């Protein structure tokens, strides 16, 4: 199992990250970016899964700049609390939390090439990282809330990107996904017959078939670009 360690961003801010070492020599590293619920038991299990696949997994706390020790569940109250914390982080002056993502990538690089994957808000941060964080070899956003807006779709990713969306997602319209695909023809986009959060087995929107297929595609993508 993994453990929390402290990482330090370029501005001197120290924050925790959940780190899991693989058995044997790592094939590379995967930075896992949280949903709006913190580095909770689900995100830790996701990181554990990437470690089981042979990667050093690093899941930084991207809420720590506004509130330490956040670990939420998936109730309505948790959703409201997480949304408020996300808004507070998004309101930070640039580069905001991306410097913490950068620090996580730099730490992970000790294992070789670094991929990045994120879910929900973490998917949006993953998309931004693909354009603005150095040292990344590949990026995989899952249903990144906000990444299909015109402003976000105009970003220029510096690395290969694989994006997963759900056709039943009431937060991210299919129309916006189609517009994103037209704006980003180089991005590999997959749409599943599933709802927002389909990868999370602690949410009512969990879809086992979609999660399994998306994970298979994600691991193949990381094998190709990370190792």
ZIBELLIN-V755612 format. One record per run of one state. SS is the DSSP state (@ for helix, = for strand, . for the rest). FROM is the first residue (numbers start at 1). TO is the last residue. If there is no record, write none. Layout:
# ZIBELLIN-V755612
ss=SS from=FROM to=TO
ss=SS from=FROM to=TO
This chain:
# ZIBELLIN-V755612
ss=. from=1 to=2
ss== from=3 to=8
ss=. from=9 to=13
ss== from=14 to=20
ss=. from=21 to=28
ss== from=29 to=33
ss=. from=34 to=37
ss== from=38 to=38
ss=. from=39 to=40
ss=@ from=41 to=52
ss=. from=53 to=55
ss== from=56 to=60
ss=. from=61 to=70
ss== from=71 to=71
ss=. from=72 to=75
ss=@ from=76 to=90
ss=. from=91 to=97
ss=@ from=98 to=111
ss=. from=112 to=113
ss== from=114 to=119
ss=. from=120 to=120
ss=@ from=121 to=132
ss=. from=133 to=137
ss== from=138 to=142
ss=. from=143 to=149
ss=@ from=150 to=153
ss=. from=154 to=159
ss== from=160 to=166
ss=. from=167 to=173
ss=@ from=174 to=183
ss=. from=184 to=187
ss== from=188 to=192
ss=. from=193 to=207
ss=@ from=208 to=225
ss=. from=226 to=227
